[in-house]
Amino acid sequence: MKRNDKVSVERYQKQLELVASCHALNPFETDKERKEAIERAKNDFAFMVQRYFPHYATAKTPDFHIAFTKKVKKNKTFKGFAEWGRALSKSVVNNILLPFWLWINDEPVYLVLVGNSGDRAKQLLEDIRAEFENNPQINKDFGQQHNPGHWEEGFFITKGGFIGQALGMGQSVRGLRVKNKRPTHIACDDIETKDLNQNPSRQEKMAKWIERDLIPTMDGDIRRWIQSNNRFAPKMIQTILQERHPDWVVDRVNAYDPVTYKPTWADKYSDTYFKDVEDDIGVLAAHSEYNNSPHIEGSIFTQKEMQYAPLPKLNTFKIIFGYWDVAYAGSSTSDYNAIVIQGLKDRDFWVIDGFVKQCKMSQAVAYMCQYQNSLPETVVVHWVFESQFWNDAVQSAIDEGQRQFNCRLNIIKRDRPRTHKYDRILQLQPYYQNGRIFYNEKLKHSNDMQVGVAQLYGIEPGYKTHDDYPDAHQGGIAELEKYVVYGSGNGSGGFTSGKYKQKNA
């Protein structure tokens, strides 16, 4: 036996043991009670999970699981996406629980499980095959389902007629038929890898394969197709298909609120779980993997133009400004309160520190007060905020913060520039191209600045991303620019580069 085959057999054996060990059958359940439980399970998805899959029911079934499975069950030609963040059990629901639920509702189920490779698809299919083979409650309620002669890795048929077959993405769909039976339920699971994401032409090819080869294998009354994938990148197979088929369902569920950190699946995760995740892997990675919010990089501001270097002493800067782009509400759909503290040294601009959060104004004011209180007496930050139509509320937040932290910000109100915001932000581009903007190297690992710089990368024609950090960044540079003296004759147009030990991102 080959080593890979041995590993596969051992893995399947462990799954069989897990399935068998997690059930405690009720020996006193009457035949009438059993029949009533089966009928309830047909209509109540959460009860079905508890009765047949207690090893997966480690937390209460969330509402979004119930709503999605009901939607799929109701529509026999469902086409759509379970675009759920990581940690929300999209694979378990769509590869095991949902197909089984359809089967106990007396539907003919021919499940084709598609993985990013043939081997991966076989691994995924083993989970539901093990349930049919060794799940005591399933065997008690529906009879022994193990069907010798039709029971192998990658393909099985239960005694009750459930068909399961594994298929690698892009493989030939020839053979997806058992006598006169065609697939009724196709589940694509995490088919997009990071490598595939770097190959747009292959993404297009796989999207076309799904449309023209895979889905047409279904030709009966029941023709459901589901793709389970979080949106971790700007362009994916699922985004291509979503653009081409706007009538297909996109069921998007994020794992947590990025402002309050409240989990969507509150019965499974604590209120601090995803804050810890952000601290572990960084806010951009967390938003991408768990909240379907991928980092988007345009072509105007790029990573190669970012310069990080050790920060000079603050009292050596000619002048320092802290510029606040104000946001009123603090919710997951609101703008960000963005504060950028920047200094002028020689003719170069330094990003010293920053605050970029979807939060109430009071938190932004608290940041400014605490930062100012931490400064030595020889350093002054000149605070500026953009005038808003709710200036009274802004001033109230400032007054309260100053009282709370016993400081005086002496903050200046500036009228909002009349220039279109996109054109205004583009004024930063020459500074980056000419190497005149440096970032404090300690900001590389700042969650706030990761968010801010990601917003800057996302600026391009027709952008739809948040732009609060780029706006505050440009506003502060414009303030500093007033103090630059040009024409002092170094032959380089008034500025020099290469003076600092740069550490590019």
PyMOL commands that set and color helices and strands:
alter all, ss='L'
color gray80, all
select helices_A, chain A and resi 3-21+31-43+45-52+63-74+90-104+118-134+136-142+194-197+200-217+237-244+273-281+283-290+303-305+314-316+361-373+391-405+421-426+429-433+441-445+447-457+468-481
alter helices_A, ss='H'
color red, helices_A
select strands_A, chain A and resi 79-84+110-115+151-152+155-157+163-168+185-189+224-228+249-253+307-309+319-325+337-345+348-357+382-386+412-414+437-440+503-504
alter strands_A, ss='S'
color yellow, strands_A
deselect
rebuild
show_as cartoon
